């Protein structure tokens, strides 16, 4: 099967294949999310989800289409979001290229394998394409991907694109929530209540992990500076927690020794009839006068 990798600058006029074609939409044109909702029917969930995702989307929800898929867990829904204009232009380009036999349309990350608990990825000149669920994946810069994966819960596995990894889905025939906003106005008050109960787990959380890593690095740097001020004799920090514990152990050791100090014992139990005027230490002998 021929694969046409599609972005907004793609044209089909000059393409000609003797076999069926598959269109793989650039992941940069979509976003994927996983949403947790209170138990409700699928029809009600579809009405609620656009408003629930509104705070994390970069465009007005009136300009977007939503594809909602229920997961095996009845409280979770996978959502694909794409600009309406992208799909309109894609349909127009297909109509203008009757020589092409388009079998179906997917998102490019769906050509990667899908295994539970694992994140398959492919590095290319555009960055890193990744997939970690049936409808969850995307693309990001390599540095951001490396930082996010080091803090994530998924095992990263390099992979290649293959049509064998696809499910039977065709975005050209998908049940997008077109004109959904006309029927959702009455839901706005109800959505405000659901927002108090919902827990979002969008792909943007991976991006948030990047900024969390930056904040963590800043805190680690501040901790190291504080440690150096407290212990200027330490020239090199290798493992900060271990070195802090070593210094605490040394401090406790000094405290224990000071508790056995002769002067400490003398001052702890002073005699009202005894006064020490002089101390003389000579040849390992301490003389009190």
Secondary structure, 3 states (H helix, E strand, C coil): CEEEEECCCCCCCCCCCCCCEEEEECHHHEEEEEEECCCCCHHHHHHHHHHHHHHHCCCCHHHEEEEEEECCCCCEEEEEEEEHHHHHHHHHHHHCCCCCCEEEEEEHHHHCCCCCCEEEEEEECCEEEEECCCCCEEEECHHHHHHHHHHCCCEEEECCCCHHHCCCCCCCCCCCCCCCHHHHHHHHHHHHHHHCCCEEEECHHHHHHHHHHHHHHHHHHHHHHHHHHHCCCCCCCCCHHHHHHHHHHHHHHHHHHHHCCHHHHHHHCCCCCCCCCCEEEECCEEEEC
